[in-house]
């Protein structure tokens, strides 16, 4: 009986250690971009055939100002400049951040992932 209890205990400990070691590392900013942004946005310098404008050079850029892209009036006239607080608000809930914008996006990321993605995006040249 004691051996059986010991075997069950050791199996449980082993399973716990295994599940801990199999937990995935947090996604990088680039991986989060792939998950949440790439389908609609490029990191190029000019608009391409995607739905949204390119996301390179965001830091300190006036919102709604990429030449060749048709932004909503709400975004063009928002007065927003892309910095960490504005990008976090935008990615968390674009409709709450700037009502009547044209970005149809529901954030699938956690707050921590949104932070990591925002920081990474703002570092892109």
N, C-alpha and C positions, 0 to 999 in steps of 0.2 A: 504494500500500500504506500509506504513512504517513497519507494522508487517511482511509483506512478505519479505521485504528487510532485516530486522533484522533477520528473520529466515534463510534466505539464507546466510547471513554473519555468523551467529552462526554455521550453518552447515559447512561452509567452515573452520572456525576456529577449530571446533571439528575434522574435517577430517584431517586437518594439524597436530593437536596434536596427533591424533591416528596414522597417518603414521610415525611421528617422533618416537613414543614410540614402534612401531613395527619393526623399523630398527634393523637388526641383529647385535649382538656384533661381533667384529672382530674375525676371527678364531684363535685359539691357534696354537702354533707350532706343537703340536701333531695332531691337526685336519688338518693342512696343509700337514703334512707328509702323513696322510691318503688319502688326495685328490691327492697329486702330486707324492708320492714316493712308498707307500706301495705295489702297484701292482707289482713292479719290485724289490724292496729292502726290506730286513728285518732289524731289529735292533739287531739281534743275533750276536754272536761272530764268527760264521763260515759260509761259503757259504752254502746256502740251494738250493732248487730247483727253485728259482726265477731267473729272467733274469739277474739282476744286483747283485753286491757284497753287503754284509751287511754294514750298515751305522753307526754302533756303533763305538765309539772311534775315530771319525774322527779328532778331534782337534790335530794338529801337526803331523798327519800321512802323510807319503810320499804317494803321489797319485800312484795308480797302484800296491800296495804291499800286498794285502790280499792273504795269502796263500790259494791255492786251487781254485783261480778264474783266468780265462783267460782274462787279460786286453789287450786292443789294444796296439800296439807298441807306438803309439802317446802318450797315457797316461802314460805308463811305463817309457818312456824316457823324459817326460815333465819336470822333476825336480820340479814339483809342490808339495807343502806341503799344506794340508788342514787347512786353517785359514779363517777368515771372508772374506777378499778381494778375495781370490782364489775361495772360495765356491760360493760367490755372482756372480762372473764372470762365473763360470761353470754353475750354475743353470739358470742364465739369458739367456745364449746362448752357450751351450757346443761346437758347431761347430766353433763359432768365438773364443772361449777361447782356445781350443786345436783342430786345424783342424785334420781331419782324425781319430777322436776318434770313438769308437763303440757305444756310448750312443745315441740312437735314441729318443730324447726328445725335445718337444716344450713346453716351460714354459707357463702354463695357469694362472699363478699368477701375481698379480700386483707387482710393485717394493717393496712396503711396505710389502706385504705378503712374497715375496722372502727373504727379510731381516729377518722377523720374523722366517721363516722356517730355514734359515741358522743359526741364533743364537741358535735356539732350537736344531738343529742337532749337532752343535758343543758342546753342553752341555751333550750329551748322553754318558754315560760311556762306 
